[in-house]
Amino acid sequence: MRIKKNDQVKIIAGKDSGKTGKVLRMFPKESRLMVEGLNLVKKHTRPKREGEKGQRIEIPGKMNISNVMLVCPKCGKPTRIEFKIAGDDKLRICKKCKAEL
């Protein structure tokens, strides 16, 4: 996968397009990911004890990987990713500034 957990990404499609956030979780089999504070969905919770009220909480929902672009930490721009094999390592490289990610 080109995008990994804790990467900074920019959303390029959908209701939150143009916003950036950190990747919380990856779901590689589904080609989906969760971004911190974006694509929020409401979840209804039941009261756990007597006298307590149920509530609606907002949690980040899954979104397709094709709707986000990785933001390069060096140049700060959304970019595509190039791979370079150096020995036994597979390095991710920014297409714009050629910096290692």
FIVEXPA-461988 format. One line per 5 residues: number of its first residue (from 1); for each residue x, y, z of N, C-alpha, C. Coordinates in Angstrom, 1 decimal, padded with zeros to 4 digits. Layout:
<atoms>
NUM	X/Y/Z/X/Y/Z/X/Y/Z ~ ...;
</atoms>
This chain:
<atoms>
1	000.8/-001.2/000.0/000.0/000.0/000.0/000.9/001.2/000.0 ~ 000.4/002.3/-000.7/001.2/003.5/-000.8/001.0/004.4/000.4 ~ -000.1/004.3/001.1/-000.4/005.1/002.2/-000.4/004.2/003.5 ~ 000.2/004.8/004.6/000.3/004.0/005.8/-000.3/004.7/006.9 ~ -000.4/004.0/008.1/-000.9/004.6/009.3/000.0/005.8/009.7;
6	-000.6/006.8/010.3/000.1/008.1/010.8/000.6/009.0/009.6 ~ 000.3/008.7/008.4/000.6/009.6/007.3/-000.3/010.7/007.3 ~ 000.1/011.9/006.8/-000.7/013.1/006.6/-001.3/013.0/005.2 ~ -002.6/013.1/005.1/-003.3/013.0/003.8/-004.2/014.2/003.6 ~ -004.5/014.5/002.3/-005.4/015.5/001.9/-006.6/014.8/001.1;
11	-007.8/015.2/001.5/-009.0/014.6/000.8/-009.2/015.3/-000.5 ~ -009.3/014.6/-001.6/-009.5/015.2/-002.9/-010.9/015.0/-003.4 ~ -011.7/014.2/-002.8/-013.1/014.0/-003.3/-014.0/013.7/-002.1 ~ -015.3/014.1/-002.2/-016.3/013.8/-001.2/-016.6/015.1/-000.4 ~ -017.4/014.9/000.7/-017.9/016.1/001.4/-016.8/016.9/002.1;
16	-015.7/016.3/002.4/-014.6/017.0/003.2/-013.5/017.3/002.3 ~ -013.7/017.4/001.0/-012.6/017.6/000.0/-011.8/018.9/000.4 ~ -010.5/018.9/000.3/-009.7/020.0/000.6/-009.1/020.0/002.0 ~ -009.6/019.2/002.9/-009.2/019.1/004.2/-008.1/018.1/004.4 ~ -007.2/018.3/005.4/-006.1/017.3/005.7/-006.3/016.7/007.0;
21	-005.7/015.6/007.2/-005.8/014.9/008.5/-004.8/013.7/008.5 ~ -004.7/013.1/009.7/-003.8/012.0/009.9/-004.6/010.6/009.8 ~ -003.9/009.7/009.2/-004.6/008.3/009.0/-004.6/007.6/010.3 ~ -005.8/007.2/010.8/-005.9/006.5/012.0/-005.8/005.0/011.8 ~ -006.5/004.4/010.8/-006.5/003.0/010.6/-006.6/002.7/009.1;
26	-006.0/001.6/008.7/-006.0/001.1/007.3/-006.8/-000.2/007.3 ~ -007.5/-000.4/006.2/-008.3/-001.6/005.9/-007.9/-002.0/004.5 ~ -006.7/-002.7/004.3/-006.2/-003.0/003.0/-007.0/-003.9/002.1 ~ -007.7/-004.9/002.8/-008.6/-005.8/002.0/-009.8/-005.1/001.4 ~ -010.2/-004.0/002.0/-011.4/-003.2/001.5/-010.9/-002.0/000.7;
31	-009.6/-001.7/000.7/-009.0/-000.5/000.1/-009.6/000.8/000.7 ~ -009.7/000.8/002.0/-010.3/001.9/002.7/-009.4/002.3/003.9 ~ -009.7/003.5/004.4/-008.9/004.0/005.5/-009.8/005.0/006.4 ~ -009.3/005.3/007.6/-010.0/006.2/008.5/-009.1/007.4/008.7 ~ -009.6/008.6/008.5/-008.8/009.9/008.7/-009.3/010.6/010.0;
36	-008.4/011.0/010.8/-008.8/011.7/012.1/-009.6/012.9/011.9 ~ -010.8/013.0/012.4/-011.6/014.2/012.4/-012.3/014.5/011.1 ~ -012.2/013.6/010.1/-012.9/013.8/008.8/-013.8/012.6/008.5 ~ -014.7/012.9/007.6/-015.8/011.9/007.2/-016.5/011.4/008.4 ~ -017.0/012.3/009.3/-017.6/011.9/010.5/-019.0/011.4/010.3;
41	-019.3/010.3/011.0/-020.6/009.7/010.9/-021.2/009.6/012.4 ~ -022.5/009.7/012.5/-023.1/009.7/013.8/-023.4/008.2/014.2 ~ -023.0/007.9/015.5/-023.3/006.6/016.0/-024.2/006.8/017.3 ~ -025.3/006.1/017.3/-026.2/006.2/018.5/-025.7/005.2/019.5 ~ -025.6/005.6/020.8/-025.2/004.7/021.9/-026.4/004.6/022.9;
46	-026.5/003.4/023.4/-027.6/003.2/024.4/-027.1/003.6/025.8 ~ -028.0/003.9/026.7/-027.6/004.2/028.0/-027.0/002.9/028.7 ~ -025.9/003.1/029.4/-025.3/001.9/030.0/-025.9/001.6/031.4 ~ -026.2/002.7/032.1/-026.8/002.5/033.5/-028.2/003.1/033.6 ~ -028.9/002.8/034.6/-030.2/003.3/034.8/-030.1/004.8/035.1;
51	-030.9/005.6/034.6/-030.8/007.1/034.8/-029.9/007.8/033.8 ~ -029.1/007.1/033.1/-028.2/007.7/032.1/-029.0/007.9/030.8 ~ -028.6/008.8/030.0/-029.3/009.1/028.7/-028.4/008.5/027.6 ~ -029.1/008.0/026.5/-028.4/007.6/025.3/-028.0/008.9/024.6 ~ -027.0/008.7/023.7/-026.5/009.9/023.0/-026.0/009.6/021.6;
56	-025.8/010.6/020.8/-025.3/010.4/019.5/-023.8/011.0/019.5 ~ -022.9/010.1/019.1/-021.5/010.5/019.1/-021.0/010.5/017.6 ~ -020.1/011.4/017.3/-019.5/011.4/015.9/-018.2/010.7/015.9 ~ -018.0/009.7/015.0/-016.8/009.0/014.9/-016.4/009.1/013.4 ~ -015.0/009.0/013.1/-014.6/009.0/011.7/-015.0/007.7/011.0;
61	-015.6/007.9/009.8/-016.0/006.7/009.0/-014.9/006.3/008.0 ~ -015.1/005.2/007.4/-014.1/004.7/006.4/-014.3/005.4/005.1 ~ -013.2/005.6/004.4/-013.3/006.2/003.1/-012.4/005.5/002.1 ~ -012.7/005.6/000.9/-011.9/004.9/-000.1/-010.5/005.5/-000.3 ~ -009.5/004.7/-000.5/-008.1/005.2/-000.6/-008.0/006.1/-001.8;
66	-008.8/005.9/-002.8/-008.7/006.7/-004.1/-009.1/008.2/-003.8 ~ -009.8/008.4/-002.7/-010.3/009.8/-002.4/-009.3/010.6/-001.6 ~ -008.1/010.1/-001.4/-007.1/010.9/-000.6/-005.7/010.9/-001.3 ~ -004.9/011.9/-001.0/-003.6/012.0/-001.5/-002.6/012.2/-000.4 ~ -001.5/011.6/-000.4/-000.5/011.7/000.6/000.1/013.1/000.5;
71	000.3/013.8/001.7/001.0/015.1/001.8/002.4/014.9/002.2 ~ 003.3/015.4/001.3/004.8/015.2/001.6/005.2/016.0/002.8 ~ 005.9/015.4/003.8/006.3/016.2/005.0/007.3/017.3/004.7 ~ 008.1/017.1/003.6/009.1/018.1/003.3/008.6/019.3/002.5 ~ 007.9/019.1/001.4/007.4/020.2/000.6/006.0/020.6/001.0;
76	005.2/019.8/001.7/003.9/020.1/002.2/002.8/020.1/001.1 ~ 003.1/019.5/000.0/002.1/019.4/-001.1/001.6/018.0/-001.3 ~ 000.3/017.9/-001.7/-000.2/016.6/-002.0/000.5/016.0/-003.2 ~ 000.9/014.7/-003.1/001.8/014.2/-004.1/001.5/012.7/-004.4 ~ 001.9/012.2/-005.5/001.9/010.8/-005.8/003.2/010.2/-005.2;
81	003.2/008.9/-005.2/004.4/008.2/-004.5/005.1/007.3/-005.5 ~ 006.4/007.4/-005.5/007.3/006.6/-006.3/008.0/005.6/-005.4 ~ 008.2/004.4/-005.9/009.0/003.4/-005.1/010.4/003.3/-005.7 ~ 011.3/003.1/-004.8/012.7/002.9/-005.1/013.2/001.7/-004.3 ~ 013.9/000.8/-004.9/014.4/-000.4/-004.1/015.9/-000.1/-003.9;
86	016.3/-000.1/-002.6/017.7/000.1/-002.2/018.0/-001.0/-001.3 ~ 018.7/-002.0/-001.9/019.1/-003.2/-001.2/017.9/-004.0/-000.9 ~ 017.6/-004.3/000.4/016.4/-005.0/000.8/015.2/-004.1/001.2 ~ 015.5/-002.8/001.1/014.4/-001.9/001.5/013.7/-001.4/000.3 ~ 012.4/-001.1/000.5/011.5/-000.5/-000.5/011.2/000.9/000.0;
91	011.7/001.9/-000.6/011.5/003.3/-000.1/010.4/004.0/-000.9 ~ 009.6/004.8/-000.1/008.6/005.7/-000.8/009.2/007.0/-001.0 ~ 009.0/007.6/-002.2/009.6/008.8/-002.6/008.6/009.8/-003.2 ~ 008.6/011.1/-002.8/007.7/012.1/-003.3/008.0/012.4/-004.7 ~ 007.0/012.4/-005.6/007.2/012.6/-007.0/007.6/014.1/-007.3;
96	007.2/015.0/-006.4/007.4/016.4/-006.7/008.8/016.9/-006.2 ~ 009.2/016.6/-005.0/010.5/017.1/-004.5/011.6/016.0/-004.4 ~ 011.2/014.7/-004.7/012.1/013.6/-004.7/012.7/013.3/-003.3 ~ 012.0/013.7/-002.2/012.4/013.4/-000.8/011.8/012.1/-000.4 ~ 012.6/011.4/000.5/012.2/010.1/001.0/011.1/010.3/002.1;
101	010.1/009.5/002.0/009.0/009.6/003.0/009.2/008.6/004.1;
</atoms>
